[in-house]
Amino acid sequence: MNRISSWINAARLRTLPLSISGILVGSSIAAYDGHFNLAIFSLALGTTLGLQILSNFANDYGDGVKGTDNEDRIGPARAIQSGLITQKEMFQAMIITAVATLLLAILLIYAAFGSENILSAIIFFLLGVAAIVAAIKYTVGNSAYGYRGMGDIFVFLFFGLVAVYGSYYLYSHDHEIVSVFPAISMGLLSVAVLNLNNLRDRISDEKAGKITLVVKLGDRKAKDYHYILILGALFCLLIYSAITSSELNDFIYVLAFIPLIFHLKRVVTNEDPKKLDPELKIVALSTFGIALLFALGLIW
């Protein structure tokens, strides 16, 4: 495998559609309300992709340094684990990606607020810095929160509330309280991907001392939690549509929930963690499909 392929694999491209789902939802609500701006949309996508790639690099680095990525791990081999990229190279890539993401965030804030509304600009700058720190600290360092069962909280906040509600505010400079429902929905679906990943790795994580929420809950309760995440996401979107929609096409996103219903049955009856790995792609792509259909329903 050549060097370019190694870095592409380390960036974990299959996670990228999921990361931009919240931006699609928040941007479509803004467009529906007449606030869409192409520059803001492009920079928001770039910033979010940067955060996701940074998170992937940091997870590879943190789990590699701690020895969590070992022969017991079920998922695809990580770059440091397989020896394709050194710890030093991955650390340097993290720094470069963090700086590039911060620059994109600054450009996004300037495109949204210009030299006006300084308070909002400062708040979003601090949110950007917090998101970068959170992406790194999930697995990196002695106080990595992903090793203490707190990953779900940060994923929900940044890929749900901040991505949807925050992106809407970047366009409109205003609040639309009802958009909290799709923000919660995207957050729950993003957490579902993390929960499924942790269900797959529960045994190896526990052996390595990585105490995820799944390790704390145990297999049975973690599966019940997965049900709540998926069905809660559907419920929140339906509430939003019931409040705001006037046409049936606004509910078209329900179609993308169909694969998730079958997915839930496979998860609850699963006895082999290895068989959960393909389910990750199903949840991630279904979430992207839900976001895309939600956007099309609004602006169609």
JOQUI-V259243 format. One record per backbone hydrogen bond with DSSP energy under -0.5 kcal/mol. CO is the residue of the C=O (numbers start at 1). NH is the residue of the N-H. E is the energy in kcal/mol with one decimal. If there is no record, write none. Layout:
CO_NH_E ; CO_NH_E
This chain:
2_6_-1.8 ; 3_7_-2.1 ; 4_8_-2.3 ; 5_9_-2.5 ; 6_10_-2.0 ; 7_11_-1.8 ; 8_12_-0.6 ; 8_13_-0.6 ; 9_12_-0.9 ; 12_15_-2.1 ; 13_16_-1.4 ; 13_17_-0.5 ; 15_19_-1.4 ; 16_20_-1.3 ; 18_21_-1.2 ; 20_24_-2.1 ; 21_25_-2.0 ; 22_26_-2.7 ; 23_27_-2.6 ; 24_28_-2.0 ; 25_29_-2.0 ; 26_30_-1.9 ; 27_31_-2.6 ; 28_32_-2.4 ; 29_33_-1.5 ; 30_35_-3.1 ; 31_34_-1.4 ; 37_41_-2.4 ; 38_42_-2.7 ; 39_43_-2.4 ; 40_44_-2.5 ; 41_45_-2.2 ; 42_46_-2.3 ; 43_47_-2.6 ; 44_48_-2.4 ; 45_49_-2.6 ; 46_50_-2.2 ; 47_51_-2.2 ; 48_52_-2.2 ; 49_53_-2.6 ; 50_54_-2.6 ; 51_55_-2.4 ; 52_56_-2.3 ; 53_57_-2.7 ; 54_58_-2.8 ; 55_59_-2.6 ; 56_60_-2.1 ; 57_61_-2.5 ; 58_62_-3.6 ; 59_63_-2.4 ; 60_64_-1.6 ; 61_65_-2.8 ; 62_66_-2.1 ; 63_67_-0.8 ; 63_68_-1.6 ; 63_69_-1.4 ; 68_70_-1.2 ; 70_73_-1.5 ; 78_82_-2.1 ; 79_83_-0.6 ; 79_84_-1.6 ; 79_85_-1.2 ; 80_83_-0.8 ; 86_90_-2.3 ; 87_91_-2.3 ; 88_92_-2.2 ; 89_93_-2.2 ; 90_94_-2.1 ; 91_95_-2.0 ; 92_96_-2.4 ; 93_97_-2.5 ; 94_98_-2.5 ; 95_99_-2.3 ; 96_100_-2.4 ; 97_101_-2.5 ; 98_102_-2.2 ; 99_103_-2.2 ; 100_104_-2.0 ; 101_105_-2.3 ; 102_106_-2.3 ; 103_107_-2.2 ; 104_108_-2.4 ; 105_109_-2.5 ; 106_110_-2.4 ; 107_111_-2.6 ; 108_112_-1.9 ; 109_113_-2.7 ; 110_114_-2.5 ; 113_116_-1.8 ; 117_121_-2.0 ; 118_122_-2.6 ; 119_123_-2.3 ; 120_124_-2.5 ; 121_125_-2.1 ; 122_126_-2.4 ; 123_127_-2.1 ; 124_128_-2.3 ; 125_129_-2.4 ; 126_130_-2.6 ; 127_131_-2.5 ; 128_132_-2.0 ; 129_133_-2.6 ; 130_134_-2.7 ; 131_135_-2.2 ; 132_136_-1.6 ; 133_137_-3.0 ; 134_138_-0.8 ; 136_139_-0.9 ; 136_140_-1.6 ; 137_145_-1.3 ; 138_146_-1.9 ; 141_144_-1.3 ; 144_147_-1.2 ; 145_148_-1.6 ; 145_150_-2.0 ; 146_149_-0.6 ; 147_211_-1.3 ; 150_154_-1.3 ; 151_155_-2.3 ; 152_156_-2.3 ; 153_157_-2.2 ; 154_158_-2.6 ; 155_159_-2.3 ; 156_160_-0.8 ; 156_161_-1.5 ; 157_162_-3.2 ; 158_163_-0.7 ; 160_164_-2.4 ; 160_165_-0.5 ; 161_165_-1.2 ; 161_166_-1.3 ; 162_167_-0.7 ; 163_167_-0.6 ; 164_168_-2.0 ; 165_169_-1.8 ; 166_170_-1.8 ; 167_171_-1.4 ; 168_172_-2.5 ; 169_173_-2.8 ; 176_179_-2.1 ; 177_180_-2.0 ; 178_181_-1.5 ; 179_183_-1.6 ; 180_184_-2.7 ; 181_185_-2.2 ; 182_186_-2.6 ; 183_187_-2.0 ; 184_188_-2.7 ; 185_189_-2.3 ; 186_190_-2.0 ; 187_191_-2.3 ; 188_192_-1.9 ; 189_193_-1.4 ; 190_194_-1.6 ; 191_195_-3.2 ; 192_196_-2.4 ; 193_197_-2.4 ; 194_198_-2.4 ; 195_199_-2.2 ; 196_200_-2.3 ; 197_201_-1.7 ; 199_202_-0.9 ; 201_205_-3.1 ; 202_206_-2.3 ; 203_207_-2.0 ; 204_208_-1.9 ; 205_209_-0.6 ; 205_210_-2.9 ; 206_209_-0.8 ; 209_211_-1.0 ; 210_212_-1.5 ; 212_216_-2.0 ; 213_217_-2.7 ; 214_218_-3.0 ; 218_222_-2.1 ; 219_223_-1.6 ; 220_224_-1.8 ; 221_225_-2.5 ; 222_226_-1.6 ; 223_227_-1.8 ; 224_228_-1.9 ; 225_229_-2.1 ; 226_230_-2.2 ; 227_231_-2.6 ; 228_232_-2.2 ; 229_233_-1.7 ; 230_234_-1.8 ; 231_235_-2.4 ; 232_236_-2.3 ; 233_237_-1.8 ; 234_238_-2.3 ; 235_239_-2.1 ; 236_240_-2.1 ; 237_241_-2.6 ; 238_242_-2.5 ; 239_243_-1.8 ; 240_244_-2.4 ; 241_245_-2.6 ; 247_250_-1.3 ; 248_251_-2.3 ; 249_252_-1.4 ; 251_254_-2.0 ; 252_255_-1.7 ; 253_256_-1.2 ; 254_257_-1.4 ; 254_258_-0.5 ; 255_258_-1.2 ; 257_261_-1.5 ; 258_261_-0.6 ; 258_262_-1.5 ; 259_263_-2.0 ; 260_264_-2.2 ; 261_265_-1.3 ; 262_266_-1.8 ; 263_267_-2.3 ; 264_268_-2.5 ; 265_269_-1.4 ; 267_270_-1.1 ; 271_273_-0.6 ; 272_275_-1.8 ; 273_276_-1.6 ; 274_277_-1.1 ; 276_280_-0.8 ; 277_280_-1.2 ; 277_281_-0.6 ; 278_282_-1.2 ; 279_283_-2.3 ; 280_284_-2.5 ; 281_285_-2.7 ; 282_286_-2.1 ; 283_287_-2.2 ; 284_288_-1.9 ; 285_289_-2.5 ; 286_290_-2.7 ; 287_291_-2.4 ; 288_292_-2.5 ; 289_293_-2.7 ; 290_294_-2.5 ; 291_295_-2.3 ; 292_296_-2.5 ; 293_297_-2.6 ; 294_298_-1.7 ; 295_299_-2.3 ; 296_300_-1.8
